[in-house]
Amino acid sequence: MHFSFSRPSTGPSISGQMHYLPSSADGYIYISGHCNGLLLLDLDGHGDHVVNPATRAWSPVPPPPAFGDDGVPRIFYYQNYLVFDPTLSPYHEVISFPHIKFHCNLSSYPPAVAEAEWPPSTCIFRVFSSRTNRWEERSFVREGEAQATILDMRRASVERPYSTYSRGALYAFCRGDFVIRISMSHNKYRAIKPPVSFDNIIEIYLGKSEKGVYLASYDYRDDLVQIWMLDESCGRMEWMLKHNCDLKYVLRQNCCQQAGGPWVLHDVNYNFYRHLFPNNIKEAPIEKKYEWDSDNDDVLGNENRAERHHCGIFYILGFHPFKEVIFFSQSEERGIAYHWNSSKIQDLGNMYPIEYEYFSQMCPDIGVAFPYTPCWT
């Protein structure tokens, strides 16, 4: 499923359809990364591609060269991340760096491998540049302390598929819930420890908003929402708690403003399989100019609208890129914008796709969500 957040009068609408890509008709499309209007897509059987949905431009990313059999333990896997800053260059980069496999077998390696610090003091990353259309190996030096050992990391089971790019650096979650900050221009990286233990918290989100890099958690057991901002002043790298609340209590105290709908539901999964529903073939609806405005955070009194938000589990969808607003979905059915400075709520409308009962058997949960800001260059 693909959705779009849109601001009023921002130009032509952007479709989530990817029919112009080589695998659009014969395979799955997995969003594995995004950065400043570009998407990094894993196309089933066709490898990674970088796509600009606004212009429909796309280019393949060749597979990175395999490391030689040089004694590197087979306990790592490599994750690709997209880096793009249109204010600095029209070219993008894809950086591939190692993560430790969950419960990887260390028995065939000497004890020193399990006890080695992670991340290491120096690490080789593979970097692809669209300018040269080539991969290269680059050495990055760690700043600050290591966060764990390899043995500790193999025991950390939860993976968070979130990353963000801000002010010349890539930030990505690693197993163990610390964040890696990679400075592409200085070939340095740093491991940033989490503000609190997230051992029993599943819903965590890393993203950027008005003042930099933010981290949010939602504990469904007590409906506690916590939001931190990364303070990078004077090289400190500390998480500062910005907000702490009981989300359902806030919903009970505030009636929701019904938005005209920033959601544009493209029903991509439905279009892939619409031949399975011959009795429900519908013409594509005419796109509307939705006039939801995040600058208007007034709340309209309507008890019926507020009441329907009192139940269900909430999922974090992302941060507003320009304002201190966080987006949630309620039981994967409705979108909610929460202005945490004023503790006000906006109802963003229905998210439930056509024939979702069919698709929920294959993909019952939201795999990844993020606010998308188009790039027209």
Residue frames relative to the residue before (quaternion, step in Angstrom):
aa qw qx qy qz dx dy dz
M 1.0000 0.0000 0.0000 0.0000 0.00 0.00 0.00
H 0.1149 -0.7840 0.6077 0.0542 3.56 -1.03 0.77
F 0.0501 -0.7805 0.6232 0.0061 3.55 -0.96 0.92
S 0.2029 -0.7720 0.5882 0.1300 3.56 -1.25 0.38
F 0.2640 -0.6852 0.6511 0.1917 3.53 -1.11 0.79
S 0.0047 0.8150 -0.5794 0.0075 3.59 -0.88 0.85
R 0.3336 -0.7003 0.5946 0.2116 3.53 -1.18 0.69
P 0.6288 -0.5577 0.3644 0.4009 3.62 -1.07 0.52
S 0.8766 0.0413 -0.0332 0.4782 3.53 -1.12 0.86
T 0.3280 0.7613 -0.4976 0.2556 3.56 0.85 0.96
G 0.7075 -0.4089 0.2739 0.5071 3.59 1.21 0.11
P 0.7717 -0.3512 0.2371 0.4743 3.57 -1.26 -0.20
S 0.5436 -0.6133 0.4617 0.3393 3.55 -1.17 0.62
I 0.3153 -0.7392 0.5727 0.1619 3.53 -1.24 0.60
S 0.3190 -0.7721 0.5235 0.1677 3.55 -0.67 1.10
G 0.4130 -0.6903 0.5399 0.2481 3.52 -1.19 0.66
Q 0.4531 0.6770 -0.4575 0.3565 3.57 1.26 -0.03
M 0.1401 -0.7914 0.5925 0.0549 3.56 -1.02 0.86
H 0.2024 0.8355 -0.4921 0.1372 3.57 1.12 0.70
Y 0.6345 0.5442 -0.3405 0.4305 3.60 1.16 -0.34
L 0.5706 0.5864 -0.3842 0.4277 3.61 1.27 -0.03
P 0.6448 -0.5843 0.3230 0.3721 3.62 -1.07 0.63
S 0.7659 0.3501 -0.2201 0.4923 3.65 1.03 -0.51
S 0.3342 0.7996 -0.4662 0.1777 3.58 1.25 0.13
A 0.7523 0.3984 -0.2212 0.4759 3.58 1.05 -0.62
D 0.8065 0.3059 -0.1323 0.4884 3.61 1.12 -0.38
G 0.8090 0.2088 -0.1416 0.5310 3.60 1.06 0.39
Y 0.6195 -0.5448 0.4260 0.3714 3.51 -1.39 0.06
I 0.2222 -0.7328 0.6261 0.1469 3.52 -1.29 0.46
Y 0.0750 -0.8026 0.5918 0.0038 3.56 -0.68 1.11
I 0.3105 -0.7388 0.5686 0.1857 3.57 -0.80 1.01
S 0.0785 -0.8350 0.5445 0.0082 3.57 -0.39 1.21
G 0.8144 -0.0235 -0.0022 0.5798 3.60 1.23 -0.09
H 0.0493 -0.7786 0.6245 0.0374 3.54 -1.30 0.28
C 0.0865 0.7885 -0.6055 0.0643 3.55 -1.18 0.53
N 0.8673 -0.1517 0.0827 0.4669 3.57 -0.75 1.15
G 0.8114 -0.3027 0.1276 0.4835 3.57 0.78 1.04
L 0.6671 0.4326 -0.3050 0.5242 3.58 1.27 -0.13
L 0.2333 -0.7500 0.6032 0.1385 3.55 -1.22 0.63
L 0.2404 -0.7131 0.6362 0.1700 3.53 -1.18 0.67
L 0.0547 -0.8332 0.5488 -0.0393 3.55 -0.39 1.30
D 0.2573 -0.7085 0.6369 0.1617 3.52 -1.15 0.79
L 0.1401 -0.8098 0.5684 0.0395 3.57 -0.37 1.26
D 0.5121 -0.6794 0.4399 0.2876 3.53 -0.70 1.13
G 0.8483 0.0851 -0.1009 0.5127 3.55 -0.56 1.21
H 0.7383 0.3922 -0.2228 0.5014 3.60 1.24 -0.14
G 0.5452 -0.6559 0.3891 0.3480 3.61 1.21 0.18
D 0.7053 -0.4498 0.3504 0.4213 3.53 -1.37 -0.22
H 0.0336 -0.7666 0.6412 0.0094 3.54 -1.19 0.75
V 0.2749 -0.7071 0.6220 0.1936 3.54 -1.19 0.64
V 0.0625 -0.8249 0.5595 -0.0520 3.56 -0.68 1.18
N 0.1809 -0.7279 0.6487 0.1289 3.54 -1.17 0.74
P 0.2881 -0.7963 0.5004 0.1804 3.63 -0.19 1.20
A 0.6079 0.5754 -0.3650 0.4076 3.61 1.10 -0.56
T 0.7912 0.2727 -0.1329 0.5309 3.59 0.97 -0.84
R 0.3623 -0.7485 0.4555 0.3178 3.56 1.36 -0.29
A 0.3908 0.6798 -0.5131 0.3491 3.57 1.14 0.54
W 0.0589 0.7967 -0.5996 0.0480 3.57 -1.04 0.71
S 0.0402 -0.7819 0.6217 0.0235 3.54 -1.23 0.46
P 0.4596 -0.6859 0.4843 0.2895 3.60 -0.98 0.77
V 0.2791 -0.7069 0.6205 0.1934 3.52 -1.28 0.50
P 0.3519 -0.7512 0.5059 0.2367 3.62 -0.45 1.08
P 0.5924 -0.5655 0.4138 0.3975 3.60 -1.09 0.52
P 0.4800 -0.6617 0.4771 0.3228 3.60 -0.95 0.71
P 0.5539 -0.5957 0.4466 0.3726 3.60 -1.08 0.56
A 0.4781 -0.6694 0.4894 0.2895 3.54 -1.03 0.81
F 0.5039 -0.6124 0.5092 0.3343 3.52 -1.14 0.64
G 0.5059 -0.6443 0.4819 0.3111 3.55 -1.10 0.70
D 0.5756 -0.5695 0.4506 0.3760 3.55 -1.27 0.27
D 0.2011 0.8289 -0.4827 0.1985 3.52 0.53 1.28
G 0.7113 -0.4505 0.2641 0.4704 3.55 1.11 0.59
V 0.4533 0.6605 -0.4756 0.3634 3.60 1.23 0.03
P 0.4430 -0.7123 0.4641 0.2846 3.63 -0.60 1.03
R 0.4358 -0.6929 0.5148 0.2549 3.57 -1.09 0.76
I 0.4211 0.7079 -0.4569 0.3359 3.55 0.87 0.95
F 0.6386 0.5234 -0.3110 0.4706 3.56 1.32 0.08
Y 0.0772 -0.7094 0.6846 0.1488 3.49 -1.40 0.25
Y 0.3674 -0.7482 0.5208 0.1842 3.56 -1.16 0.61
Q 0.1708 -0.7792 0.6004 0.0562 3.54 -0.91 1.03
N 0.3152 -0.7573 0.5450 0.1736 3.58 -0.93 0.93
Y 0.0771 -0.7811 0.6195 0.0127 3.56 -1.09 0.86
L 0.3698 -0.7460 0.5239 0.1798 3.53 -1.03 0.88
V 0.0616 -0.7740 0.6301 0.0089 3.57 -1.01 0.92
F 0.1895 0.7715 -0.5815 0.1752 3.57 -0.72 1.11
D 0.0368 0.7734 -0.6305 0.0551 3.55 -0.88 1.02
P 0.2507 -0.8178 0.4969 0.1466 3.62 -0.07 1.25
T 0.5872 0.5668 -0.3822 0.4335 3.63 1.19 -0.27
L 0.7280 0.4053 -0.2274 0.5041 3.59 1.23 -0.40
S 0.8085 -0.0743 0.1105 0.5733 3.58 0.96 -0.82
P 0.4587 -0.6683 0.5018 0.3019 3.61 -1.14 0.57
Y 0.6287 0.5484 -0.3272 0.4438 3.58 1.28 -0.19
H 0.2671 -0.7504 0.5837 0.1574 3.53 -1.21 0.59
E 0.2337 -0.7402 0.6099 0.1600 3.53 -1.34 0.28
V 0.1837 -0.7253 0.6494 0.1360 3.53 -1.29 0.51
I 0.1185 -0.8032 0.5827 0.0358 3.54 -0.68 1.11
S 0.1428 -0.7858 0.6005 0.0385 3.54 -0.89 1.00
F 0.1135 0.8032 -0.5792 0.0814 3.57 -0.61 1.08
P 0.5986 -0.6519 0.3541 0.3022 3.55 -1.12 0.72
H 0.1140 -0.7178 0.6816 0.0854 3.47 -1.35 0.65
I 0.4607 -0.6792 0.4963 0.2832 3.57 -1.13 0.59
K 0.4735 -0.6882 0.4781 0.2715 3.55 -0.88 0.97
F 0.5142 -0.6355 0.4860 0.3090 3.54 -1.13 0.73
H 0.8491 -0.0203 -0.0488 0.5256 3.57 -0.85 1.11
C 0.1707 0.7884 -0.5646 0.1744 3.57 0.94 0.88
N 0.5113 -0.6661 0.4640 0.2821 3.54 -1.13 0.72
L 0.0965 -0.8182 0.5665 0.0166 3.56 -0.54 1.20
S 0.4271 0.7543 -0.4361 0.2417 3.58 1.26 -0.11
S 0.7018 0.4675 -0.2778 0.4601 3.59 1.08 -0.61
Y 0.6536 0.4852 -0.3098 0.4914 3.57 1.29 0.05
P 0.5818 -0.5862 0.4199 0.3763 3.58 -1.12 0.53
P 0.6699 -0.5220 0.3385 0.4052 3.62 -1.15 0.52
A 0.5831 0.6066 -0.3773 0.3868 3.60 1.09 -0.61
V 0.6008 0.5583 -0.3666 0.4393 3.60 1.12 -0.57
A 0.6805 0.4832 -0.2907 0.4679 3.60 0.87 -0.95
E 0.7211 0.4446 -0.2429 0.4726 3.58 1.05 -0.73
A 0.4585 0.6960 -0.4500 0.3206 3.60 1.24 -0.10
E 0.5027 -0.6670 0.4573 0.3055 3.56 -1.02 0.78
W 0.1084 -0.7820 0.6119 0.0477 3.51 -1.23 0.61
P 0.5054 -0.2754 -0.8112 0.1034 1.49 -1.65 1.86
P 0.6024 -0.6013 0.3856 0.3561 3.59 -1.15 0.54
S 0.6648 -0.5184 0.3620 0.3978 3.56 -1.27 0.35
T 0.7681 0.0700 -0.0514 0.6344 3.58 1.19 -0.60
C 0.0133 -0.8098 0.5856 -0.0345 3.56 -0.88 0.93
I 0.3497 -0.7241 0.5605 0.1979 3.54 -1.05 0.85
F 0.0918 -0.7724 0.6279 0.0260 3.56 -0.75 1.14
R 0.3207 -0.7030 0.5934 0.2255 3.54 -1.23 0.54
V 0.0795 -0.8152 0.5734 -0.0198 3.57 -0.77 1.08
F 0.1691 -0.7668 0.6137 0.0820 3.56 -0.88 1.04
S 0.1399 -0.7831 0.6027 0.0620 3.57 -0.96 0.91
S 0.3964 -0.7113 0.5245 0.2485 3.58 -0.88 0.94
R 0.5511 0.6048 -0.4000 0.4129 3.60 1.20 -0.30
T 0.7776 0.2919 -0.1508 0.5361 3.60 0.96 -0.91
N 0.2880 -0.7726 0.4993 0.2661 3.58 1.31 -0.43
R 0.6084 0.5231 -0.3507 0.4830 3.56 1.11 0.74
W 0.4024 -0.6529 0.5835 0.2671 3.50 -1.37 0.42
E 0.0077 -0.7692 0.6381 0.0347 3.52 -1.22 0.55
E 0.3973 -0.6784 0.5572 0.2673 3.55 -1.25 0.44
R 0.0377 -0.7986 0.6003 -0.0192 3.54 -0.87 1.04
S 0.3569 -0.7343 0.5453 0.1901 3.53 -1.00 0.90
F 0.1041 -0.7855 0.6095 0.0262 3.56 -0.83 1.06
V 0.2848 -0.7665 0.5605 0.1311 3.54 -0.94 0.97
R 0.4069 -0.7272 0.5019 0.2319 3.55 -0.87 0.96
E 0.2089 -0.7235 0.6445 0.1323 3.52 -1.12 0.83
G 0.7830 0.2897 -0.2144 0.5069 3.58 -0.99 0.71
E 0.6929 -0.5059 0.3560 0.3704 3.51 -1.37 -0.16
A 0.5434 -0.5549 0.5065 0.3745 3.53 -1.36 0.29
Q 0.4130 -0.7360 0.4920 0.2138 3.57 -1.21 0.53
A 0.8066 0.0088 0.0447 0.5893 3.59 1.14 -0.50
T 0.4575 -0.5986 0.5451 0.3678 3.53 -1.36 -0.31
I 0.6616 -0.4827 0.3734 0.4358 3.56 -1.26 0.22
L 0.6181 0.5391 -0.3454 0.4560 3.60 1.04 -0.72
D 0.6350 0.5181 -0.3293 0.4689 3.61 0.99 -0.79
M 0.6894 0.5111 -0.2897 0.4237 3.56 0.87 -0.95
R 0.6562 0.5210 -0.3319 0.4333 3.60 0.96 -0.74
R 0.6531 0.5078 -0.3099 0.4687 3.58 1.24 -0.36
A 0.5930 0.5680 -0.3662 0.4377 3.60 1.22 -0.35
S 0.2289 -0.8528 0.4601 0.0926 3.55 -0.27 1.29
V 0.6897 0.5080 -0.2986 0.4208 3.62 1.01 -0.73
E 0.1331 -0.7698 0.6208 0.0656 3.55 -0.95 0.97
R 0.1844 -0.7663 0.6077 0.0972 3.58 -1.02 0.83
P 0.2684 -0.8260 0.4738 0.1459 3.63 -0.40 1.16
Y 0.4948 0.6939 -0.4030 0.3336 3.60 1.07 0.62
S 0.0626 0.7567 -0.6490 0.0483 3.49 -1.20 0.74
T 0.0520 -0.7829 0.6182 0.0459 3.55 -1.25 0.32
Y 0.2750 -0.7424 0.5908 0.1554 3.55 -1.28 0.44
S 0.1310 0.7938 -0.5787 0.1335 3.56 -0.79 1.03
R 0.8766 -0.0298 0.0084 0.4802 3.53 -1.00 0.98
G 0.7771 -0.4062 0.1820 0.4450 3.54 0.82 1.10
A 0.7192 0.3875 -0.2509 0.5193 3.60 1.23 0.15
L 0.3374 -0.7031 0.5923 0.2025 3.53 -1.24 0.65
Y 0.1199 -0.7738 0.6204 0.0446 3.55 -0.99 0.93
A 0.0688 0.8116 -0.5737 0.0863 3.59 -0.75 1.00
F 0.4781 -0.6439 0.5222 0.2899 3.54 -1.14 0.74
C 0.1233 -0.7542 0.6386 0.0905 3.52 -1.20 0.66
R 0.6135 -0.5089 0.4262 0.4278 3.56 -1.21 0.37
G 0.6824 0.3955 -0.3329 0.5168 3.54 -0.79 1.06
D 0.4287 -0.7694 0.3868 0.2733 3.54 1.44 0.05
F 0.5126 0.5568 -0.5001 0.4208 3.59 1.02 0.60
V 0.4054 -0.7099 0.5352 0.2128 3.53 -1.26 0.54
I 0.2700 -0.7376 0.5973 0.1618 3.54 -0.99 0.88
R 0.1310 -0.7630 0.6296 0.0655 3.57 -0.90 0.97
I 0.0766 -0.8141 0.5756 -0.0094 3.59 -0.60 1.18
S 0.1888 -0.7638 0.6103 0.0920 3.55 -0.72 1.10
M 0.3162 -0.7950 0.4888 0.1706 3.56 -0.30 1.28
S 0.6977 0.4932 -0.2806 0.4373 3.59 0.98 -0.80
H 0.7593 0.3657 -0.1994 0.5000 3.60 1.14 -0.56
N 0.3559 -0.7569 0.4777 0.2687 3.60 1.30 -0.05
K 0.5368 0.5751 -0.4294 0.4435 3.53 0.93 0.98
Y 0.0526 -0.7900 0.6091 0.0472 3.53 -1.21 0.48
R 0.1627 -0.7819 0.5998 0.0501 3.52 -1.27 0.53
A 0.3074 -0.7173 0.5966 0.1870 3.53 -1.15 0.74
I 0.1424 -0.8004 0.5811 0.0369 3.57 -0.68 1.16
K 0.3621 -0.7570 0.5008 0.2121 3.57 -0.55 1.13
P 0.5630 -0.6146 0.4235 0.3549 3.61 -1.10 0.61
P 0.5949 -0.5956 0.3954 0.3675 3.60 -1.14 0.50
V 0.7727 0.0327 -0.0007 0.6339 3.57 1.15 -0.69
S 0.6134 -0.5215 0.4216 0.4171 3.57 -1.28 0.08
F 0.1734 -0.7903 0.5826 0.0771 3.56 -0.91 0.98
D 0.2207 0.8349 -0.4899 0.1191 3.59 1.21 0.38
N 0.8045 0.2649 -0.1240 0.5169 3.59 0.91 -0.86
I 0.5964 0.5449 -0.3637 0.4638 3.57 1.25 0.33
I 0.2680 -0.7969 0.5264 0.1266 3.56 -0.60 1.16
E 0.7528 0.4094 -0.2134 0.4692 3.58 0.87 -0.97
I 0.1991 0.7549 -0.5859 0.2172 3.56 -0.25 1.37
Y 0.0681 -0.8099 0.5826 -0.0033 3.56 -1.00 0.83
L 0.1471 -0.7562 0.6346 0.0616 3.54 -1.06 0.93
G 0.2419 0.7690 -0.5620 0.1851 3.59 -0.81 0.99
K 0.4275 -0.6749 0.5236 0.2960 3.53 -1.29 -0.18
S 0.0645 -0.7798 0.6224 0.0189 3.52 -1.22 0.60
E 0.8712 -0.1650 0.0702 0.4570 3.53 -1.28 -0.44
K 0.8310 0.2500 -0.0904 0.4887 3.60 0.80 -0.99
G 0.7971 -0.2450 0.1445 0.5327 3.59 1.16 0.23
V 0.7639 -0.3314 0.2886 0.4725 3.54 -1.11 -0.82
Y 0.0973 -0.8034 0.5875 -0.0006 3.55 -0.88 1.05
L 0.1544 -0.7510 0.6365 0.0842 3.52 -1.29 0.54
A 0.0352 -0.8052 0.5918 -0.0127 3.59 -0.84 0.97
S 0.0800 -0.7710 0.6295 0.0539 3.54 -1.19 0.64
Y 0.0894 -0.7642 0.6361 0.0588 3.54 -1.21 0.63
D 0.1500 -0.7789 0.6069 0.0492 3.56 -0.71 1.16
Y 0.3041 -0.8016 0.4859 0.1700 3.58 -0.25 1.26
R 0.5568 0.6220 -0.4037 0.3743 3.62 1.17 -0.34
D 0.8048 0.1223 -0.0770 0.5756 3.59 1.04 -0.69
D 0.4709 -0.7167 0.4055 0.3166 3.59 1.33 0.34
L 0.3603 0.7479 -0.4780 0.2871 3.57 1.15 0.64
V 0.1134 -0.7634 0.6345 0.0420 3.54 -0.88 1.05
Q 0.0001 -0.7803 0.6253 -0.0150 3.55 -0.93 0.96
I 0.0938 -0.7938 0.6009 0.0059 3.56 -0.96 0.94
W 0.0737 -0.7889 0.6100 0.0076 3.56 -0.87 1.04
M 0.2089 -0.7284 0.6328 0.1592 3.54 -1.29 0.45
L 0.4222 -0.7047 0.5112 0.2528 3.57 -1.00 0.84
D 0.2074 -0.7690 0.5982 0.0880 3.55 -0.68 1.17
E 0.0670 -0.8252 0.5608 -0.0114 3.56 -0.46 1.25
S 0.3659 0.7437 -0.4903 0.2694 3.59 1.22 0.24
C 0.8459 0.0832 -0.1059 0.5161 3.55 -1.03 0.91
G 0.6212 -0.5929 0.3353 0.3876 3.58 1.13 0.64
R 0.3683 0.7845 -0.4484 0.2188 3.60 1.20 0.37
M 0.0984 -0.8271 0.5419 0.1125 3.61 0.95 -0.86
E 0.3919 0.7028 -0.4972 0.3244 3.58 0.61 1.16
W 0.4042 -0.6940 0.5438 0.2432 3.56 -1.09 0.80
M 0.1435 -0.7856 0.6001 0.0464 3.56 -0.80 1.09
L 0.3987 -0.7215 0.5140 0.2373 3.58 -0.73 1.09
K 0.1646 -0.8143 0.5544 0.0504 3.57 -0.67 1.17
H 0.8151 -0.0022 0.0460 0.5775 3.59 1.05 -0.66
N 0.0105 -0.7741 0.6309 -0.0508 3.51 -1.15 0.80
C 0.2442 0.7955 -0.5208 0.1907 3.62 -0.50 1.07
D 0.4390 -0.6028 0.5893 0.3110 3.50 -1.43 0.24
L 0.3685 -0.7860 0.4475 0.2148 3.58 -0.24 1.28
K 0.6928 0.4654 -0.3034 0.4598 3.60 0.83 -0.84
Y 0.5878 0.5434 -0.3777 0.4653 3.59 1.13 -0.51
V 0.6393 0.5163 -0.3227 0.4697 3.58 0.98 -0.85
L 0.6522 0.5138 -0.3188 0.4571 3.59 0.97 -0.81
R 0.6512 0.5100 -0.3253 0.4583 3.59 1.00 -0.72
Q 0.6965 0.4775 -0.2708 0.4621 3.57 1.10 -0.70
N 0.7644 0.3073 -0.1582 0.5442 3.58 1.20 -0.45
C 0.3036 -0.7013 0.6113 0.2056 3.51 -1.02 0.81
C 0.4580 -0.7297 0.4459 0.2427 3.53 -0.95 0.91
Q 0.3859 -0.6579 0.5895 0.2661 3.52 -1.16 0.68
Q 0.3235 -0.7423 0.5533 0.1955 3.57 -0.80 1.01
A 0.2580 -0.7792 0.5538 0.1401 3.54 -0.53 1.16
G 0.5762 -0.5768 0.4524 0.3613 3.54 -1.24 0.51
G 0.6147 -0.5958 0.3150 0.4099 3.56 1.25 -0.32
P 0.0817 -0.7784 0.6206 0.0472 3.60 -0.29 1.17
W 0.5432 0.6140 -0.4047 0.4052 3.58 1.27 -0.17
V 0.0464 -0.7383 0.6719 0.0351 3.54 -0.99 0.91
L 0.1445 -0.8277 0.5400 0.0487 3.57 -0.19 1.28
H 0.1809 -0.8302 0.5224 0.0716 3.55 -0.41 1.21
D 0.2799 -0.8031 0.4962 0.1745 3.59 1.28 -0.15
V 0.0759 0.8411 -0.5315 0.0657 3.56 0.85 0.94
N 0.6503 0.5115 -0.3291 0.4552 3.58 0.91 -0.83
Y 0.6278 0.5341 -0.3340 0.4572 3.57 1.03 -0.80
N 0.6753 0.4941 -0.3070 0.4533 3.61 0.89 -0.84
F 0.5862 0.5632 -0.3754 0.4453 3.59 1.13 -0.55
Y 0.8211 0.2437 -0.0732 0.5110 3.56 0.97 -0.93
R 0.2901 0.8022 -0.4898 0.1798 3.59 1.19 0.39
H 0.5623 0.5988 -0.3983 0.4081 3.59 1.17 -0.38
L 0.6045 0.5618 -0.3556 0.4387 3.59 1.23 -0.32
F 0.7380 0.3429 -0.1954 0.5474 3.57 1.30 -0.31
P 0.0390 -0.8564 0.5142 0.0263 3.63 0.62 1.08
N 0.6818 0.4874 -0.2969 0.4577 3.60 1.11 -0.51
N 0.7356 0.3748 -0.2184 0.5203 3.56 1.27 -0.04
I 0.2837 0.7597 -0.5318 0.2441 3.57 1.08 0.73
K 0.0236 -0.8111 0.5835 -0.0334 3.55 -0.71 1.09
E 0.5054 -0.6187 0.5022 0.3310 3.50 -1.16 0.61
A 0.5727 -0.5909 0.4369 0.3633 3.55 -1.13 0.63
P 0.4346 -0.7130 0.4771 0.2741 3.61 -0.77 0.95
I 0.5356 -0.6022 0.4815 0.3444 3.52 -1.19 0.56
E 0.4761 -0.6787 0.4778 0.2905 3.56 -0.86 0.97
K 0.2425 -0.7645 0.5827 0.1307 3.53 -1.02 0.85
K 0.4289 -0.6447 0.5598 0.2950 3.52 -1.26 0.46
Y 0.1542 -0.8136 0.5555 0.0756 3.56 -0.09 1.25
E 0.2257 -0.8086 0.5362 0.0877 3.53 -0.79 1.05
W 0.2263 0.7394 -0.5924 0.2261 3.57 0.76 1.03
D 0.0737 -0.8101 0.5816 -0.0073 3.54 -0.80 1.00
S 0.3425 -0.7628 0.5123 0.1959 3.56 -0.52 1.14
D 0.5659 0.5837 -0.3959 0.4270 3.59 1.21 -0.26
N 0.6759 0.4322 -0.2821 0.5261 3.57 1.22 -0.45
D 0.0349 0.8313 -0.5513 0.0609 3.57 -0.08 1.27
D 0.2926 0.7392 -0.5435 0.2694 3.58 1.13 0.59
V 0.2669 -0.7624 0.5716 0.1445 3.56 -1.09 0.73
L 0.2871 -0.7655 0.5540 0.1572 3.57 -0.79 1.02
G 0.4283 -0.7067 0.5010 0.2572 3.56 -0.94 0.83
N 0.2820 0.7222 -0.5910 0.2227 3.55 -0.60 1.16
E 0.2972 -0.8146 0.4668 0.1736 3.55 -0.06 1.28
N 0.6167 0.5566 -0.3584 0.4260 3.59 1.02 -0.68
R 0.6672 0.4925 -0.3093 0.4653 3.56 0.95 -0.83
A 0.6637 0.4934 -0.3181 0.4635 3.57 0.92 -0.78
E 0.6369 0.5824 -0.3374 0.3760 3.56 0.95 -0.88
R 0.6840 0.5085 -0.3143 0.4180 3.59 0.93 -0.77
H 0.6370 0.5141 -0.3429 0.4609 3.60 1.23 -0.07
H 0.5037 0.6902 -0.4115 0.3171 3.58 1.22 0.06
C 0.7561 0.2955 -0.1907 0.5520 3.59 1.21 -0.11
G 0.6441 0.5351 -0.3907 0.3822 3.51 -1.33 0.28
I 0.4856 -0.6467 0.5132 0.2873 3.51 -1.29 0.52
F 0.2979 -0.7592 0.5572 0.1562 3.55 -1.05 0.81
Y 0.1678 -0.7624 0.6206 0.0743 3.53 -1.16 0.77
I 0.4155 -0.7015 0.5193 0.2562 3.57 -0.97 0.84
L 0.2139 -0.7938 0.5611 0.0966 3.58 -0.81 1.05
G 0.7173 -0.4121 0.2644 0.4957 3.60 1.11 -0.50
F 0.5236 -0.6096 0.5007 0.3217 3.51 -1.41 -0.01
H 0.5052 -0.5820 0.5323 0.3504 3.54 -1.23 0.55
P 0.4648 -0.7260 0.4245 0.2770 3.63 -0.73 0.96
F 0.7884 0.3379 -0.1637 0.4872 3.62 1.11 -0.54
K 0.7727 0.2544 -0.1378 0.5650 3.60 1.22 -0.34
E 0.5349 -0.6212 0.4616 0.3391 3.56 -1.21 0.47
V 0.3293 0.6944 -0.5339 0.3527 3.50 0.37 1.45
I 0.1243 -0.7714 0.6191 0.0784 3.55 -1.04 0.81
F 0.3042 -0.7642 0.5499 0.1453 3.56 -1.03 0.88
F 0.0820 -0.7728 0.6287 0.0299 3.55 -1.09 0.85
S 0.2059 -0.6885 0.6548 0.2341 3.49 -1.41 0.12
Q 0.3028 -0.7393 0.5770 0.1699 3.53 -1.09 0.76
S 0.8315 -0.1553 0.0428 0.5316 3.54 -0.49 1.29
E 0.6041 -0.6022 0.3258 0.4078 3.57 1.14 0.79
E 0.5962 0.5954 -0.3517 0.4079 3.59 1.20 0.36
R 0.8152 0.1260 -0.0488 0.5633 3.61 0.92 -0.83
G 0.3584 -0.7114 0.5618 0.2233 3.53 -1.19 0.62
I 0.0808 -0.7889 0.6091 0.0078 3.57 -1.05 0.84
A 0.1722 -0.7477 0.6326 0.1054 3.56 -1.05 0.85
Y 0.1106 -0.8003 0.5888 0.0252 3.57 -0.74 1.08
H 0.2144 -0.7565 0.6102 0.0973 3.57 -0.65 1.21
W 0.2219 -0.8500 0.4543 0.1480 3.56 0.02 1.23
N 0.5858 0.5721 -0.3930 0.4184 3.63 1.11 -0.35
S 0.7726 0.2964 -0.1609 0.5379 3.58 1.10 -0.69
S 0.3528 -0.7534 0.4750 0.2869 3.59 1.33 -0.13
K 0.4519 0.6686 -0.4631 0.3664 3.58 1.01 0.81
I 0.3096 -0.7624 0.5572 0.1119 3.50 -1.21 0.76
Q 0.0721 -0.7526 0.6498 0.0790 3.55 -1.21 0.66
D 0.3456 -0.7177 0.5726 0.1938 3.54 -0.99 0.94
L 0.2143 -0.8208 0.5216 0.0913 3.59 -0.57 1.16
G 0.6489 -0.5695 0.3171 0.3925 3.58 1.21 0.21
N 0.7158 -0.4717 0.3384 0.3881 3.50 -1.42 0.04
M 0.1902 -0.7850 0.5825 0.0912 3.57 -0.99 0.90
Y 0.4995 0.7111 -0.4088 0.2788 3.59 1.24 -0.33
P 0.3185 -0.7931 0.4835 0.1890 3.64 -0.47 1.12
I 0.6356 -0.4990 0.4278 0.4050 3.52 -1.36 0.24
E 0.8550 0.0662 -0.0846 0.5074 3.56 -1.04 0.91
Y 0.2056 0.8196 -0.5159 0.1410 3.59 1.10 0.64
E 0.5539 0.6126 -0.3997 0.3977 3.60 1.13 -0.56
Y 0.6530 0.4997 -0.3139 0.4747 3.58 1.10 -0.69
F 0.7280 0.4439 -0.2576 0.4545 3.57 0.79 -1.01
S 0.5898 0.5978 -0.3743 0.3934 3.60 1.10 -0.57
Q 0.5684 0.5817 -0.3898 0.4319 3.59 1.22 -0.35
M 0.7162 0.4100 -0.2423 0.5102 3.58 1.15 -0.62
C 0.7980 0.0766 0.0011 0.5978 3.59 0.93 -0.90
P 0.0708 -0.8669 0.4916 0.0416 3.60 0.35 1.19
D 0.7597 0.3392 -0.1839 0.5235 3.60 1.16 -0.39
I 0.5544 -0.5421 0.4958 0.3910 3.52 -1.36 0.17
G 0.3194 -0.7817 0.5050 0.1785 3.57 -0.53 1.14
V 0.7692 -0.1409 0.1302 0.6095 3.55 0.89 -0.96
A 0.0333 -0.7899 0.6123 -0.0067 3.58 -1.08 0.76
F 0.1421 0.7753 -0.6082 0.0937 3.54 -1.12 0.67
P 0.4830 -0.6166 0.5209 0.3394 3.61 -1.13 0.55
Y 0.2362 -0.7881 0.5593 0.1017 3.54 -0.88 0.97
T 0.1207 -0.7710 0.6239 0.0413 3.55 -0.88 1.05
P 0.3501 -0.7855 0.4609 0.2190 3.64 -0.34 1.14
C 0.1985 -0.7306 0.6405 0.1286 3.51 -1.29 0.56
W 0.2140 -0.8237 0.5193 0.0774 3.59 -0.57 1.19
T 0.5735 0.5957 -0.3843 0.4105 3.60 1.23 0.12
